[in-house]
Amino acid sequence: MSLVAVWFNGLRIHHVQLGIVEVDGLDTTDEILRLLSRRRTDIVFLSGVSFAGFNIVDCRRLNRVLRIPIIVISREKPNNASVKRALRKHFADWKTRWRLVRNLGRIHAFAPKASHQPLYFEAVGISATTAKTIIEAYCTTSRVPEPIRVAGILAKGLALTRSELGWH
């Protein structure tokens, strides 16, 4: 599945890079690190913690290696009880995956604008108060921060897999 990294300079798209991750694999963290390895990055926004099914990002590792804050955004309130049940049912390594979810810490909720539905977020390496300020600054056309909104549009448009790109 495709993974899109979008760099913004203020509210303008500065650069885009494409990565590929395995469905239900555990390679998303490494792929994000690869995508970010040659570019200056001040903060990472993630649209959820799980990509390509249950390919869960190790946000603590990203924060530790990159030394920048990680903000995980969800449009809907995460249902961690359901996630844990699904992991237990489908994965022999469910404890490893569940630890990555639990390590995110507290789920915060707030509406970037009074007229918006709430967003949910987890913050790693940054206070919730500072994360809210950053999220608000990037919510210009919707309740979702622009980097996540744009990356989502691009990822849906690409919807590529490793085999379609000839990567193995």
C-alpha positions in Angstrom: 0.0 0.0 0.0 1.1 3.5 -0.7 2.4 5.8 2.1 2.6 9.5 1.2 4.9 12.0 3.0 4.1 15.7 2.4 6.3 18.5 3.5 4.8 21.9 4.1 6.4 25.3 4.3 3.8 27.2 6.2 0.6 26.3 4.4 2.2 25.6 1.1 3.2 22.1 -0.2 7.0 22.1 -0.4 7.8 18.4 -1.3 6.1 15.0 -1.7 7.6 11.5 -1.4 6.0 8.1 -1.9 6.7 5.0 0.1 5.2 1.5 0.1 4.3 -0.6 3.1 3.0 -4.1 3.5 -0.6 -4.8 4.4 -0.6 -5.9 8.1 3.2 -5.8 8.2 5.3 -4.0 10.7 7.4 -1.9 8.3 5.6 1.5 8.4 8.0 2.9 11.1 11.1 2.0 9.0 9.5 3.4 5.8 8.6 6.7 7.5 12.2 6.9 8.8 13.5 6.2 5.2 11.2 8.9 3.8 12.3 11.5 6.3 16.0 10.6 6.3 17.1 13.3 3.7 14.7 16.1 4.5 14.6 18.6 7.4 11.4 18.0 9.3 10.1 19.9 12.4 7.1 17.8 13.3 5.4 14.7 12.0 1.6 14.5 11.6 0.2 11.0 11.2 -3.3 10.2 10.1 -3.9 7.5 12.7 -1.3 5.1 14.1 -2.2 2.2 11.8 -1.6 2.1 8.0 -2.3 -0.7 5.5 -4.5 -2.6 7.8 -2.7 -3.2 11.1 0.8 -2.0 10.1 1.2 0.0 13.3 3.7 2.9 13.7 6.1 2.9 16.6 5.7 6.6 17.5 8.0 6.5 20.5 10.8 5.2 18.2 10.1 7.9 15.6 10.3 10.5 18.3 13.5 9.1 19.7 15.2 8.7 16.4 14.1 11.9 14.7 14.1 14.0 17.9 10.9 15.8 16.8 7.3 15.7 18.0 4.8 13.2 16.6 1.1 14.1 16.5 -1.3 11.3 15.6 -4.7 12.6 14.4 -7.9 10.7 14.2 -11.2 12.0 12.8 -13.2 9.5 14.9 -12.5 8.6 18.6 -10.2 5.6 18.6 -11.9 2.4 20.0 -8.9 0.8 21.6 -10.9 -2.1 23.0 -12.0 -3.1 19.5 -8.4 -2.7 18.3 -7.1 -5.0 21.0 -9.8 -7.6 20.3 -8.9 -7.6 16.5 -5.2 -7.8 17.2 -5.7 -10.7 19.6 -7.9 -12.5 17.1 -5.7 -12.1 14.0 -2.1 -11.7 14.9 0.3 -14.0 16.7 2.4 -10.9 17.6 -0.6 -9.0 18.9 1.2 -8.1 22.1 3.9 -6.2 20.2 1.3 -4.4 18.1 -0.9 -3.6 21.1 2.2 -2.2 23.0 2.7 0.3 20.1 -0.9 1.5 20.4 -0.8 1.8 24.2 2.5 3.6 24.1 0.8 6.6 22.4 -0.6 7.6 25.8 -3.7 9.6 26.4 -6.2 10.4 23.6 -7.1 14.1 23.6 -10.2 15.6 21.9 -10.8 19.2 20.7 -12.5 21.1 17.9 -10.0 23.2 16.0 -12.9 25.7 15.3 -16.1 26.1 17.3 -18.2 25.0 14.4 -16.2 21.8 13.9 -16.7 18.3 15.2 -13.9 17.3 17.5 -10.6 15.8 16.3 -8.8 13.2 18.4 -5.1 13.2 18.8 -2.2 11.7 20.7 1.0 13.6 21.2 4.5 12.1 21.6 7.4 14.4 22.5 5.2 17.5 22.8 2.6 18.7 25.3 -1.1 18.4 24.4 -1.4 22.2 24.7 1.4 22.9 22.2 0.0 20.1 19.9 -3.4 21.8 19.9 -1.9 25.1 18.9 0.0 23.4 16.0 -3.1 21.5 14.9 -5.2 24.6 14.9 -2.6 26.5 12.8 -2.9 23.8 10.0 -6.7 23.5 10.1 -7.5 26.0 7.4 -9.9 24.4 5.0 -11.4 21.7 7.2 -11.1 20.3 10.7 -8.2 18.1 9.5 -4.7 19.6 9.4 -3.6 20.4 5.8 -0.6 18.0 5.7 -2.9 15.1 6.6 -5.7 16.2 4.3 -3.3 16.5 1.3 -1.4 13.3 2.0 -4.7 11.4 2.3 -5.9 12.8 -1.1 -2.6 11.8 -2.7 -2.5 8.3 -1.1 -6.1 7.5 -2.2 -5.3 8.7 -5.7 -2.2 6.5 -5.9 -3.4 3.4 -4.1 -0.3 1.5 -5.2 1.2 -1.7 -3.9 4.8 -3.0 -4.0 4.0 -5.5 -6.7 2.3 -2.8 -8.9 5.5 -0.7 -8.7 7.7 -3.8 -9.3 9.2 -3.6 -5.7 9.7 -6.8 -3.8 
